[in-house]
Amino acid sequence: MEASQETQAEEQAASLPDELSEPNAPKTGDSEKARFKANQEEIQKLVSQLPDRVRDQMQDLFRARYTRIQKLDLENLPSEKEGNH
């Protein structure tokens, strides 16, 4: 994933509440968050060892599954003639 996309994903994940499925669930402690961060770092190491082609396919699949779809206001989008290609 590009660095800016990765940063955005991390910021969005950090903005989510700790208890997504159960509102009355106990909040996770600092040790739980530290373990989660360590797990994420380990996952990043493993992902970086994948061949580029496999990693790209995984990132495309992730984007396809977890990208939010929203209605675009086509009237306010810049036209192709304005050089956004």
MDAnalysis code that builds the backbone (N, CA, C; Angstrom):
import MDAnalysis as mda
import numpy as np

u = mda.Universe.empty(255, n_residues=85, atom_resindex=np.repeat(np.arange(85), 3), trajectory=True)
u.add_TopologyAttr("name", ["N", "CA", "C"] * 85)
u.add_TopologyAttr("resid", np.arange(1, 86))
u.add_TopologyAttr("resname", ["MET", "GLU", "ALA", "SER", "GLN", "GLU", "THR", "GLN", "ALA", "GLU", "GLU", "GLN", "ALA", "ALA", "SER", "LEU", "PRO", "ASP", "GLU", "LEU", "SER", "GLU", "PRO", "ASN", "ALA", "PRO", "LYS", "THR", "GLY", "ASP", "SER", "GLU", "LYS", "ALA", "ARG", "PHE", "LYS", "ALA", "ASN", "GLN", "GLU", "GLU", "ILE", "GLN", "LYS", "LEU", "VAL", "SER", "GLN", "LEU", "PRO", "ASP", "ARG", "VAL", "ARG", "ASP", "GLN", "MET", "GLN", "ASP", "LEU", "PHE", "ARG", "ALA", "ARG", "TYR", "THR", "ARG", "ILE", "GLN", "LYS", "LEU", "ASP", "LEU", "GLU", "ASN", "LEU", "PRO", "SER", "GLU", "LYS", "GLU", "GLY", "ASN", "HIS"])
u.atoms.positions = np.array([
    [0.848, -1.167, 0.000],
    [0.000, 0.000, 0.000],
    [0.897, 1.234, 0.000],
    [0.473, 2.273, -0.685],
    [1.245, 3.502, -0.677],
    [1.276, 4.064, 0.735],
    [2.317, 4.819, 1.039],
    [2.479, 5.359, 2.392],
    [1.294, 6.227, 2.798],
    [0.809, 7.075, 1.896],
    [-0.309, 7.954, 2.249],
    [-1.584, 7.155, 2.498],
    [-1.819, 6.121, 1.712],
    [-2.993, 5.279, 1.925],
    [-2.873, 4.528, 3.236],
    [-1.675, 4.056, 3.523],
    [-1.445, 3.330, 4.771],
    [-1.681, 4.251, 5.968],
    [-1.209, 5.474, 5.880],
    [-1.403, 6.441, 6.954],
    [-2.884, 6.739, 7.144],
    [-3.601, 6.917, 6.044],
    [-5.039, 7.174, 6.130],
    [-5.758, 5.993, 6.762],
    [-5.379, 4.783, 6.373],
    [-6.013, 3.585, 6.935],
    [-5.758, 3.493, 8.433],
    [-4.525, 3.792, 8.857],
    [-4.198, 3.749, 10.281],
    [-4.983, 4.808, 11.052],
    [-5.116, 5.999, 10.486],
    [-5.866, 7.065, 11.152],
    [-7.341, 6.697, 11.288],
    [-7.894, 6.109, 10.235],
    [-9.297, 5.702, 10.291],
    [-9.490, 4.582, 11.301],
    [-8.566, 3.629, 11.325],
    [-8.670, 2.532, 12.287],
    [-8.565, 3.055, 13.715],
    [-7.707, 4.024, 13.929],
    [-7.540, 4.586, 15.272],
    [-8.779, 5.356, 15.715],
    [-9.545, 5.866, 14.755],
    [-10.729, 6.638, 15.117],
    [-11.926, 5.757, 15.468],
    [-11.830, 4.468, 15.176],
    [-12.934, 3.562, 15.495],
    [-12.980, 3.276, 16.985],
    [-14.179, 3.075, 17.535],
    [-14.263, 2.730, 18.961],
    [-13.664, 1.352, 19.214],
    [-13.211, 1.134, 20.463],
    [-12.599, -0.142, 20.806],
    [-13.579, -1.297, 20.688],
    [-14.811, -1.080, 21.077],
    [-15.790, -2.157, 21.060],
    [-16.738, -1.955, 19.880],
    [-16.449, -2.635, 18.772],
    [-17.249, -2.462, 17.577],
    [-18.555, -3.251, 17.627],
    [-18.510, -4.489, 18.099],
    [-19.699, -5.318, 18.019],
    [-20.556, -5.257, 19.277],
    [-19.942, -5.080, 20.435],
    [-20.691, -5.069, 21.685],
    [-20.464, -3.750, 22.416],
    [-21.476, -2.896, 22.481],
    [-21.286, -1.596, 23.121],
    [-20.969, -1.693, 24.609],
    [-21.367, -2.765, 25.275],
    [-21.110, -2.908, 26.706],
    [-19.849, -3.713, 27.012],
    [-19.079, -4.048, 25.989],
    [-17.864, -4.833, 26.202],
    [-16.840, -3.987, 26.948],
    [-16.030, -4.618, 27.794],
    [-15.009, -3.848, 28.509],
    [-13.980, -3.280, 27.545],
    [-13.489, -2.087, 27.851],
    [-12.494, -1.454, 26.985],
    [-11.167, -2.183, 27.106],
    [-10.434, -2.190, 25.981],
    [-9.140, -2.856, 25.989],
    [-8.115, -1.973, 26.690],
    [-7.203, -2.604, 27.394],
    [-6.170, -1.880, 28.110],
    [-4.976, -1.574, 27.243],
    [-4.009, -0.885, 27.830],
    [-2.796, -0.530, 27.097],
    [-2.030, -1.760, 26.640],
    [-2.012, -2.815, 27.471],
    [-1.267, -4.021, 27.084],
    [-1.907, -4.681, 25.865],
    [-3.221, -4.626, 25.787],
    [-3.935, -5.188, 24.635],
    [-3.601, -4.393, 23.372],
    [-3.547, -3.074, 23.497],
    [-3.203, -2.227, 22.356],
    [-1.758, -2.450, 21.926],
    [-0.870, -2.637, 22.883],
    [0.532, -2.890, 22.565],
    [0.679, -4.222, 21.829],
    [-0.083, -5.222, 22.279],
    [-0.029, -6.528, 21.620],
    [-0.569, -6.419, 20.197],
    [-1.642, -5.659, 20.018],
    [-2.203, -5.452, 18.690],
    [-1.173, -4.793, 17.774],
    [-0.492, -3.773, 18.292],
    [0.522, -3.078, 17.488],
    [1.656, -4.026, 17.119],
    [2.091, -4.864, 18.072],
    [3.148, -5.830, 17.805],
    [2.698, -6.816, 16.731],
    [1.433, -7.246, 16.803],
    [0.903, -8.157, 15.791],
    [0.894, -7.495, 14.423],
    [0.499, -6.237, 14.381],
    [0.479, -5.513, 13.116],
    [1.891, -5.404, 12.528],
    [2.869, -5.155, 13.372],
    [4.245, -5.048, 12.896],
    [4.729, -6.390, 12.344],
    [4.366, -7.478, 13.010],
    [4.740, -8.808, 12.544],
    [4.072, -9.114, 11.201],
    [2.821, -8.726, 11.070],
    [2.109, -8.930, 9.810],
    [2.789, -8.138, 8.696],
    [3.178, -6.904, 8.988],
    [3.860, -6.076, 7.987],
    [5.166, -6.725, 7.536],
    [5.915, -7.301, 8.471],
    [7.165, -7.983, 8.115],
    [6.895, -9.138, 7.160],
    [5.866, -9.928, 7.487],
    [5.537, -11.076, 6.648],
    [5.048, -10.637, 5.271],
    [4.231, -9.609, 5.238],
    [3.717, -9.110, 3.969],
    [4.858, -8.585, 3.108],
    [5.826, -7.930, 3.718],
    [6.946, -7.379, 2.946],
    [7.796, -8.480, 2.314],
    [7.691, -9.690, 2.813],
    [8.454, -10.813, 2.262],
    [7.750, -11.465, 1.071],
    [6.503, -11.112, 0.841],
    [5.762, -11.675, -0.287],
    [6.286, -11.127, -1.605],
    [6.180, -11.913, -2.663],
    [6.534, -11.378, -3.988],
    [5.629, -10.193, -4.320],
    [6.160, -9.236, -5.056],
    [5.415, -8.014, -5.384],
    [4.052, -8.320, -5.997],
    [4.008, -9.272, -6.900],
    [2.761, -9.590, -7.599],
    [1.692, -10.088, -6.614],
    [2.071, -10.936, -5.684],
    [1.133, -11.464, -4.696],
    [0.672, -10.344, -3.769],
    [1.619, -9.518, -3.318],
    [1.284, -8.413, -2.424],
    [0.307, -7.444, -3.107],
    [0.557, -7.144, -4.384],
    [-0.333, -6.243, -5.131],
    [-1.730, -6.832, -5.247],
    [-1.822, -8.133, -5.505],
    [-3.137, -8.767, -5.606],
    [-3.861, -8.713, -4.263],
    [-3.137, -8.934, -3.184],
    [-3.751, -8.874, -1.858],
    [-4.254, -7.469, -1.553],
    [-3.462, -6.459, -1.913],
    [-3.868, -5.081, -1.672],
    [-5.086, -4.712, -2.514],
    [-5.122, -5.179, -3.762],
    [-6.281, -4.921, -4.611],
    [-7.527, -5.585, -4.037],
    [-7.386, -6.811, -3.569],
    [-8.514, -7.529, -2.980],
    [-8.997, -6.818, -1.716],
    [-8.062, -6.374, -0.877],
    [-8.429, -5.641, 0.339],
    [-9.206, -4.377, -0.022],
    [-8.690, -3.622, -0.996],
    [-9.361, -2.398, -1.417],
    [-10.762, -2.692, -1.948],
    [-10.891, -3.779, -2.716],
    [-12.188, -4.133, -3.281],
    [-13.189, -4.480, -2.179],
    [-12.721, -5.117, -1.128],
    [-13.617, -5.536, -0.050],
    [-13.931, -4.425, 0.946],
    [-12.985, -3.541, 1.201],
    [-13.139, -2.615, 2.315],
    [-13.182, -1.144, 1.935],
    [-13.251, -0.837, 0.659],
    [-13.364, 0.556, 0.249],
    [-14.823, 0.971, 0.319],
    [-15.059, 2.088, 0.925],
    [-16.427, 2.602, 1.046],
    [-16.871, 3.169, -0.301],
    [-18.035, 2.760, -0.721],
    [-18.610, 3.255, -1.968],
    [-19.558, 4.397, -1.618],
    [-19.432, 5.471, -2.336],
    [-20.329, 6.586, -2.099],
    [-20.739, 7.194, -3.433],
    [-21.872, 7.841, -3.423],
    [-22.369, 8.477, -4.633],
    [-21.515, 9.703, -4.938],
    [-21.111, 9.822, -6.197],
    [-20.311, 10.956, -6.624],
    [-21.200, 12.011, -7.265],
    [-20.891, 13.254, -6.999],
    [-21.588, 14.361, -7.626],
    [-20.885, 14.635, -8.955],
    [-21.380, 14.022, -10.006],
    [-20.716, 14.087, -11.305],
    [-20.637, 15.499, -11.865],
    [-21.563, 16.353, -11.488],
    [-21.549, 17.720, -11.995],
    [-20.360, 18.517, -11.451],
    [-19.883, 18.170, -10.263],
    [-18.789, 18.917, -9.649],
    [-17.418, 18.283, -9.872],
    [-17.361, 17.136, -10.534],
    [-16.072, 16.514, -10.832],
    [-15.406, 17.250, -11.989],
    [-14.087, 17.407, -11.922],
    [-13.399, 18.056, -13.041],
    [-13.512, 17.165, -14.290],
    [-13.620, 17.778, -15.421],
    [-13.718, 17.010, -16.666],
    [-12.349, 16.495, -17.064],
    [-12.337, 15.524, -17.951],
    [-11.081, 14.968, -18.441],
    [-10.267, 16.021, -19.182],
    [-10.943, 16.998, -19.729],
    [-10.272, 18.058, -20.486],
    [-9.441, 18.960, -19.574],
    [-9.749, 18.964, -18.272],
    [-9.046, 19.849, -17.339],
    [-7.722, 19.279, -16.888],
    [-7.328, 18.111, -17.409],
    [-5.989, 17.584, -17.158],
    [-5.822, 16.794, -15.880],
    [-6.816, 16.066, -15.437],
    [-6.684, 15.251, -14.238],
    [-6.302, 13.808, -14.575],
    [-5.713, 13.571, -15.694],
    [-5.279, 12.225, -16.055],
    [-3.841, 12.047, -15.813],
])
